[in-house]
Amino acid sequence: MIPNGVEDEEKFLAAGIAGLQQNAFYMHRALDSNNLKDALKYSAQMLSELRTSRLSPHKYYELYMRAFDELRKLEIFFKEETKRGCSIVELYELVQHAGNILPRLYLLCTVGSVYIKSKEAPARDILKDLVEMCRGIQHPLRGLFLRSYLSQVSKDKLPDIGSEYEGDAETVVDAVEFVLQNFTEMNKLWVRMQHQGPAREKEKREKERSELRDLVGKNLHVLSQIEGIDLEMYKETVLPRILEQVVNCKDEIAQGYLMDCIIQVFPDEYHLQTLETLLGACPQLQPSVDIKMVLARLMERLSNYAALSTDVLPEFFQVEAFAKLNNAIGKVIEAQEDMPIAGVVTLYSSLLTFTLHVHPDRLDYVDQILGACVKKLSGKGKLKDNKATKQIVALLSAPLEKYKDIDTALKLSNYPHVMEHLDDATSKEMANVLVQTILKSKTCISTAEKVEALFELMKGLIRDLDENLHDELDEEDFKEEQNSVARLIQMLHNDDPEEMLKIISTVKQHILTGGPKRLPFTAPPLIFNSLKLVRRLQNQDENAPEEEASAMPKKIFQILNQIIEALSSVPVPELSLRLYLECAEAANDADLEPVAYEFFTQAYILYEEEISDSKAQVTAIHLIIGTLQRMHVFGVENRDTLTHKATGYSAKLLKKPDQCKAVYSCSHLFWVDDQDSIKDGERVLLCLKRALRIANAAQQMSNATRGSSGSVLLFIEILNKYLYFFEKGVTQITVASIQSLIELITTEMQSETTTSDPAADAFLASTLRYIQFQKDKGGAVGEKYESIKS
């Protein structure tokens, strides 16, 4: 029995090493003096230290390696002895007189190695004798290390094809028989370790067995290196014999490890041709064996084999690999009713990876796997097991990574059903993966049906599935994922206007469920994508009848109105106002006066009721003026109403400078170059005079509150407006009015109460240079400007 105390074990190891070194010293002395008798005596005593039962496998290995090093030296001595005329046959018999069986067998294996090299007897006879003799040791630990030594010294002396030890006939069969026999005996010894000692030490024994498993597995590695094993022999002899031992040992540690060894050490093409045999063994293994990992590794190897070259794919089709693997997985899942859901999904995930490598064109296979997964998940609801969730994400990601095309994923009918079993957080992550795949591949989703399917898959990003989720999400991350959705919406396109309208309607239905946090991100891209369609229709329908040409744009504008109304309730009034004005301009281009007027009305209502911040009001009024100035669709009455409102808003701004700028900007509403109907010089002059009064009032207020009249920058800006309209031919803007304004500015700048402003000085100098430049042009322009004294 192995003692409990680690210190005691260390003492036993130290004593064993000391005894081994002492006898090794005397053995070396005998070797140096060519004293064979003493060399055998001390080597046997040295090897007797390996008879101990007091060491754990880890400590025993240390002792064994020291003995192994000494045995290599002894083997060299035996070689030298045979060269000096000592009969190897006699030496082989002589070592068998050692008193104890364990030293005797170690010496026999060492001499046997030299015996095979001498070629005085067939290698197969000596190997057969050695493997049979080793049965004399039935202690599991000592027997395993003895047989490991036999395997080590014989692996380069097997009678293989092309080997120097190759005999006349059936040589490979003999080599295979030797390795298989040694493997079988070692496995029996290894399994027997499990059943020795009290039940309370089961975990300790399992740990010790795990440390020794490579000794058994090395035999399979040696088998895989035998050149003479062709597919026929592997199929008929090697694999059945190995599997027979694996199944019959009925030990979960041995079965799991050895199945993995088989998969790892033998060639892929052999696995492919013996798939049925290999898979047939799986249901016969112990229920506690992790079969899912065995099958997953097998499928991984076959997938990698298929990925290496397309030339091997016909082999997969020939053996019907998919059907066999699918059938085997079904049987394993059926046999292990208590298999955790993570294990089930792992198996299907591995099968899917295999299918994508071997049958990338068979979407029906992919959907079949997803369907089988859905069937197993039915009734489970949303999964809370992290391992299972990760495996489902891997399962769903595999088709995306393979095809790099969301179109393909959308054709898989079971894809959304699998996603339903993800918890809300993971569903969101998966939706993000889908979006990123589309953005990277620049895939164009071109039908309403596909958009519906896609947005259903993306619902984790489109709306709040769980109210608590958003609180945990970093604001930057939230913005990033919503911006990705916005980019995706911009990419939706179809050349057919009818289908594009369906796409827009579908997206609208989804984004309106997104709540106030998402709409500011998702509504604008949909609106601009819709406006692109309006402009496209405008170009296409130039020759169409008016009613037909305006029918679809009207439908689109109705949808846009609904979206902006929803956005207004968020509320983000500044954004909503901008979008109303964008839509008004598009309606103007489509010659839809009522629609354009309605959008302007909504913009004005927003301005009056929602925008209270003074800075936001300034920005908004300039947007309104700029948009209204470009409108040509309005009749006189509608335009007057809107213009009157805009000028009224301008005059009511809080700060006088802001009032002044807005009022002089309104002058552009009464004079539009390319519209003869909008050329009202009187009202232009009225706006500019009103702006001058406001600028003057601003100076007076500054003077009253600060003791200085402030900058004359507003006056210079108004002067530039006068010059603009003077140049455009507005007759009400006279040389005298310009001249008096220049003189006013000059006087103000020279006043002691005016604050010095380098920007104003530079602006005025630049304006006066422009006047001089126009004078210098000569001709009609020069003549016009000549009267202005600057």
PEFEN-V316887 format. One line per field, one symbol per residue. phi: phi as a letter, one per 40 degrees, with the letter a starting at -180 (. if undefined). A space follows every 10 residues. Layout:
# PEFEN-V316887
phi->???
This chain:
# PEFEN-V316887
phi->.ccccccccc cccccccccc cccccccccc cccfcccccc cccccccccc ccbcbcdccc cccdcccdcc cccccccccc cccchccccc cccccccdcc cccdcccccc cdccdcccgc addccccccc ccccccbbcd cccccccccd cccbccbccc cgccccccaf ccdccccccc cccccccccc ccdcbbgccc cdcccccccc cccccccccc ccdccccccc dcccccbccd cccdcccccf bccccccccc cdcccccccc cccbdccccc cdccccdccc cccccccccc ccccccccac ccddcccccf dccccccccd cccccbccdc cccdcdcccc ccddccccbc cccccdcccc ccccdccdgc gccbcccccc cccccccdcc cccfacdccc ccccdccccc ccccccdcdc cccdcccccc cfcccbbccc ccccccccdc ccaccbcccc ccccdccccc cccccccccc ccaaccdccc cccccccddc ccccgcccdd cccdcccccc cccdcccccc ccccdccccc ccdccccccc cccccccccc bbcccccdcd cccccccccc fbcdcccccc dccccddccb cbccccccdc cccccccccc cbcccdcccc cccdcccccc cbcccddcdd ccccccdccb abdcbccbab cdcccccccc cccccccccc cccccbgbcg ccdcccccdc cdcdccccgc cccbcccccc cccccccccc ccccccadcc dccccccccc dccccccggc cccccdcccb
